[in-house]
Amino acid sequence: MSFKEIAPENFEESVFKVIGKDWLLLAGTKDGKTNAMTASWGGMGIMWGKPVAFVFIRPQRYTKEFVDNSQGMTISVLEDPDHKVMSYFGRVSGRDEDKIAKSGLTKVEENGQVYFEEARIAMVCRKLYAQEMKPECFFDKESDAKWYPNKDYHTMYVMEIEKLLVKE
Ligand SMILES: Cc1cc2nc3c(=O)[nH]c(=O)nc-3n(C[C@H](O)[C@H](O)[C@H](O)COP(=O)(O)O)c2cc1C
């Protein structure tokens, strides 16, 4: 099976399902090394006239070091109905294990970025904007209290989707 590039406006799947139910595998690459983590919060849309994906990464994630030290990241959506692989990438840190090697996923390298052969959707993204969330910006104080008892606020990354690939 091979990938086919499509225009973002021809993407027909529900982003609510893809992000919230299937989950995303975010991968950052720096100095030839790649790390990846699961994310189930984020979105896809249009910003500054470009097709974008936006994701949220907490400061303690090892993947953040990779994303902060490179031009972009990739987003892969795996064929993983029971969430076995995605749960692993969301439970274990790349600081402790080589998750990509242990999972058996196959890297596809493109312009210094890495996504995965096993994906059914893959996006190659370029960072446009990053901003750390701040407690004083919450109108909804309940969400602040519920999700950030340790004050480990996510950084939001807005990224241009340079290439959107789907499995043929
Ligand atoms: C379903 C699910 C969704 C997650 N979503 C996010 C997210 O959106 N942002 C985030 O920072 N961490 C999220 N995580 C947690 C990271 O995936 C997890 O801490 C991971 O082990 C980090 O790996 P790393 O240290 O190798 O980067 C999620 C975990 C799961 C299981």
PDBQT file of the ligand as one rigid body, heavy atoms in Angstrom, charges set to zero:
ROOT
HETATM    1  C1  LIG A 201      -4.930   9.140  24.560  1.00  0.00    +0.000 C 
HETATM    2  C2  LIG A 201      -3.784  10.012  24.972  1.00  0.00    +0.000 A 
HETATM    3  C3  LIG A 201      -3.757  11.326  24.576  1.00  0.00    +0.000 A 
HETATM    4  C4  LIG A 201      -2.706  12.179  24.942  1.00  0.00    +0.000 A 
HETATM    5  N1  LIG A 201      -2.716  13.472  24.505  1.00  0.00    +0.000 NA
HETATM    6  C5  LIG A 201      -1.691  14.290  24.844  1.00  0.00    +0.000 A 
HETATM    7  C6  LIG A 201      -1.660  15.631  24.359  1.00  0.00    +0.000 A 
HETATM    8  O1  LIG A 201      -2.526  16.087  23.568  1.00  0.00    +0.000 OA
HETATM    9  N2  LIG A 201      -0.633  16.422  24.767  1.00  0.00    +0.000 N 
HETATM   10  C7  LIG A 201       0.349  15.977  25.622  1.00  0.00    +0.000 A 
HETATM   11  O2  LIG A 201       1.261  16.736  25.975  1.00  0.00    +0.000 OA
HETATM   12  N3  LIG A 201       0.354  14.682  26.071  1.00  0.00    +0.000 NA
HETATM   13  C8  LIG A 201      -0.636  13.843  25.688  1.00  0.00    +0.000 A 
HETATM   14  N4  LIG A 201      -0.616  12.531  26.101  1.00  0.00    +0.000 N 
HETATM   15  C9  LIG A 201       0.483  12.042  26.958  1.00  0.00    +0.000 C 
HETATM   16  C10 LIG A 201       1.753  11.655  26.188  1.00  0.00    +0.000 C 
HETATM   17  O3  LIG A 201       1.457  10.925  25.013  1.00  0.00    +0.000 OA
HETATM   18  C11 LIG A 201       2.643  10.797  27.114  1.00  0.00    +0.000 C 
HETATM   19  O4  LIG A 201       2.993  11.530  28.262  1.00  0.00    +0.000 OA
HETATM   20  C12 LIG A 201       3.874  10.232  26.422  1.00  0.00    +0.000 C 
HETATM   21  O5  LIG A 201       4.398   9.175  27.210  1.00  0.00    +0.000 OA
HETATM   22  C13 LIG A 201       4.953  11.266  26.177  1.00  0.00    +0.000 C 
HETATM   23  O6  LIG A 201       6.052  10.635  25.577  1.00  0.00    +0.000 OA
HETATM   24  P1  LIG A 201       7.494  11.320  25.419  1.00  0.00    +0.000 P 
HETATM   25  O7  LIG A 201       7.966  11.688  26.801  1.00  0.00    +0.000 OA
HETATM   26  O8  LIG A 201       8.297  10.262  24.749  1.00  0.00    +0.000 OA
HETATM   27  O9  LIG A 201       7.283  12.526  24.576  1.00  0.00    +0.000 OA
HETATM   28  C14 LIG A 201      -1.654  11.673  25.744  1.00  0.00    +0.000 A 
HETATM   29  C15 LIG A 201      -1.678  10.328  26.150  1.00  0.00    +0.000 A 
HETATM   30  C16 LIG A 201      -2.715   9.505  25.750  1.00  0.00    +0.000 A 
HETATM   31  C17 LIG A 201      -2.711   8.051  26.181  1.00  0.00    +0.000 C 
ENDROOT
TORSDOF 0
